[in-house]
Amino acid sequence: MSDTVKIKLDNFLIQEAEKALEQYPKTASEQIERWCYIGMAAEKYLTGEELIALQLGNGKVVLVPKA
């Protein structure tokens, strides 16, 4: 059985992934997967309102190292 699944993504997301490839030598699929894992990690620590603000560009993430 395959470890991959076909999904439909918004064209904008694909274009942004391709732009990001200029900085990171990855495929568009790997870039989108990376974004997903980052989002999953951030979601554990943000409220629903904070997630919406971040998605709308009305917030930013600041990393505070664990003690």
C-alpha positions, -999 to 999 in steps of 0.1 A, spaced: 0 0 0 12 35 -8 22 61 18 8 89 -4 -27 102 -11 -39 123 -39 -56 156 -28 -69 187 -45 -52 219 -34 -59 255 -42 -38 269 -71 -26 297 -49 -11 272 -24 7 254 -52 21 287 -66 33 298 -31 50 264 -27 68 268 -60 80 303 -50 93 289 -17 113 264 -37 136 293 -47 148 293 -11 145 256 -2 156 230 -27 125 208 -24 96 197 -45 63 215 -42 48 185 -25 76 184 1 71 222 8 34 218 13 40 188 36 65 210 56 39 237 59 13 212 72 36 199 99 44 235 110 7 243 111 0 211 131 27 221 156 15 257 159 -22 246 163 -13 229 196 -4 262 212 -28 287 196 -64 295 203 -90 294 175 -90 332 174 -52 333 172 -52 307 144 -77 328 124 -57 360 130 -25 342 118 -42 328 87 -56 363 78 -22 379 82 -32 398 114 -8 380 137 27 366 139 44 337 155 72 342 179 92 312 190 101 311 227 125 282 234 115 257 260 133 261 293 
